[in-house]
Amino acid sequence: MTLTSSEGEVGAGRFAAMARAPERQHANALYYGDNLDVLRRDIPTESVDLVYLDPPFNSNRKYSLLFKEKSGDASRAQMEAFDDTWTWDQDAEAVYLDLLNGSAPLKVKDALEAMRRLLGDNDVLAYIVMMTARLVELHRVMKPTASLYLHCDPTASHYLKIMLDAIFGPTNFINEVVWQRTAAKGDARRKFGSVHDILLTYGKTQEYTFQPAFLEKDLTYTGRFSLDDHDGRGPYRLAPLDSPNPRPNLTYEYKGYLPPANGWRVSREVMESLDAEGRLAFPAKSSGRISRKHYLNEQEGRKVSDVWTDIPPLQAASAEKLGYPTQKPLTLLERIITASSNPGDIVLDPFCGCGTTVDAAQKLGRRWIGIDVTTLAIDLIDARLRHTYGEAIRATYDILGIPRDMTGAEALFGRSPFEFERWCVMLLDGQPNEKQVGDKGIDGVIRFPLDAKGTSERVLVSVKGGATNPGHVRDLVGTVESQHAGMGIFICMRPPTAGMIDAANHSGTYRHPANGQIFPKVQILSVEQLLAGQRPKMPMALLPYFQARKRTDLHEPDALF
């Protein structure tokens, strides 16, 4: 929630500080923009220790980001964050030709040509081409000890694995991890229900970083430790010392016990050391086999395999849920980051969405880079980090690609007028429109509380990046009145004309019912004023997002890594 000054002016807003701040370089960074452009322009070769990416699956779904209603429930109007359909068009063709005519490895070019012959010019090929261009760049930025986890579903995994083999080499394939992302489905009629995702894992080289992960010790596991010498060391189980493979150099006799057919698992020196520590169990007959004692309190548990059924998906009621439809559990990313990186390493997520990878990396003491193509996602991640770790964390990362000056604002408008509108609305702690069309001139809504019962008032926001005139302001005045909203804010790229200011001045005033404070009914702000930190005169705004739960298990040095 933003702060309100004594004059009733809304505080800095979520993007204002980064817009005014001087250029800084921190260990962590959020990039707004196309990840292919960002990778090529900003990420150095062999600089990243771990890559996780969860790209759109080409499933023809509209991915929507939920906002809160004034009651705190999910909004019926959802923000369309992105459309995950990739289309074969001139852009896809251009990327395809760029890969064939550029410096992509020969095997990648051969694989792409084979894919085109196999699939034809369709949306599936567009998806493969666009992903290949990004995977080539991700391979470039990875250190020799780095690994990559590509999260996909079975509809795309076989195509992507072919391209990964071409880029990384088949010998650098590590795992195909199966994650059970949901419980059994009852809607499948003529096939088995689809309940899993695939994580394709590749190393840059054979020297990739890896630490085994272990499952929690459940009763099934602990029940195997049923023996106890009652010497204070606790329960144990017996494990064979027979070598599974022929070991002719370890076929020694020990204390009258003959060696197993393949020899022992350990040398005589190790055997003597285990014996001295009381870790050997000798059978009554010399024809038996010596066993080794494994104590429960010394075991880490069963090693995690390539089938993960122990990480449940996020439920709608989960406190971790932020309303992002493709959000993954934090525990999933914690397992990946813990297994395949070390503290202080750099973790990169080029499709960072609502920031689960960023959050997990921050929690585990890794540095991080997140990239996303929507200002909405960057804003959500910024809000998530601040709420989870406290406002002081904002000094530890840069947000790049968001306009800092008029040149950047004009460039954003030229690149995507809709993203420009979203950016302006979010500067004011507002909820941008669901879609670019059918908004009746309104590009977003700000809410502020009226009482302690959760009742709120609306402030309608209209953004114009092109030419403006007094008629646009009068239209906003009329819409505020017809929709019975409290106030209206008109944002324009250029300073308003005298006629526009006059139209706003004749809009009247709004009186807050709780405290009687009076505000202008309609106000005008230029983008230059927004970048300078000026805000409309209005009560304190309510943040529109579901908020991440603040962590209580953080220590000060780790929280601000």
Number of C-alpha atoms within 10 A of each C-alpha: 14 16 14 17 13 7 9 17 17 22 21 21 22 20 25 21 16 19 21 15 10 9 11 11 11 11 14 20 19 26 24 22 19 15 22 18 12 18 19 15 9 10 18 12 15 16 17 25 28 29 28 23 20 20 17 21 19 20 13 11 12 14 17 18 25 23 23 21 17 19 11 12 11 17 16 10 15 18 20 17 21 17 14 16 17 21 17 18 12 9 12 21 16 12 17 23 13 13 20 17 10 11 11 16 14 13 14 23 21 13 16 22 13 12 19 17 11 10 11 13 16 14 17 20 24 24 22 21 26 19 16 23 17 17 21 21 20 28 23 20 23 26 19 19 19 28 28 28 23 22 20 21 21 14 13 16 19 13 15 20 18 16 25 23 17 20 26 20 16 13 11 19 20 16 15 17 19 20 22 19 20 16 13 13 10 8 10 10 7 6 7 11 13 16 14 20 19 22 23 21 20 28 27 25 18 15 12 20 17 17 12 11 17 15 14 13 14 10 8 8 13 16 14 13 17 12 15 14 9 8 7 7 12 15 20 23 17 18 13 14 18 19 17 13 11 15 16 11 10 17 19 15 13 13 8 9 16 17 20 22 14 16 22 26 19 15 14 15 9 11 17 15 13 15 14 10 8 11 17 20 15 14 12 9 9 13 12 13 17 23 17 19 20 17 17 20 12 10 12 12 16 13 11 15 14 12 13 17 15 14 15 16 18 19 11 11 7 10 12 18 18 23 20 20 17 15 18 21 20 20 15 18 18 17 16 20 25 18 15 24 24 18 12 16 19 23 29 29 25 25 20 26 30 26 26 22 30 28 20 23 27 22 21 19 18 24 23 26 23 23 27 22 19 18 20 23 23 27 22 22 21 19 22 24 21 16 16 19 23 15 11 11 17 17 10 14 20 19 24 19 17 21 22 21 16 14 10 14 21 18 14 21 19 14 11 12 18 19 19 23 24 22 25 26 24 24 20 26 28 28 24 27 22 18 14 16 11 10 12 10 17 23 26 25 23 25 23 21 18 15 11 7 9 12 12 18 20 21 21 27 29 25 27 21 21 12 9 18 15 16 12 18 27 18 16 24 25 14 17 23 15 9 10 11 17 22 26 28 29 24 25 22 20 17 16 19 12 11 13 20 18 14 22 23 15 13 21 13 14 17 14 16 10 9 8 9 12 15 20 20 24 29 24 23 20 19 23 18 16 22 23 16 18 18 22 20 20 23 23 20 24 18 22 23 22 22 20 19 14 14 13 8 8 13 9 9 8 13 18 18 18
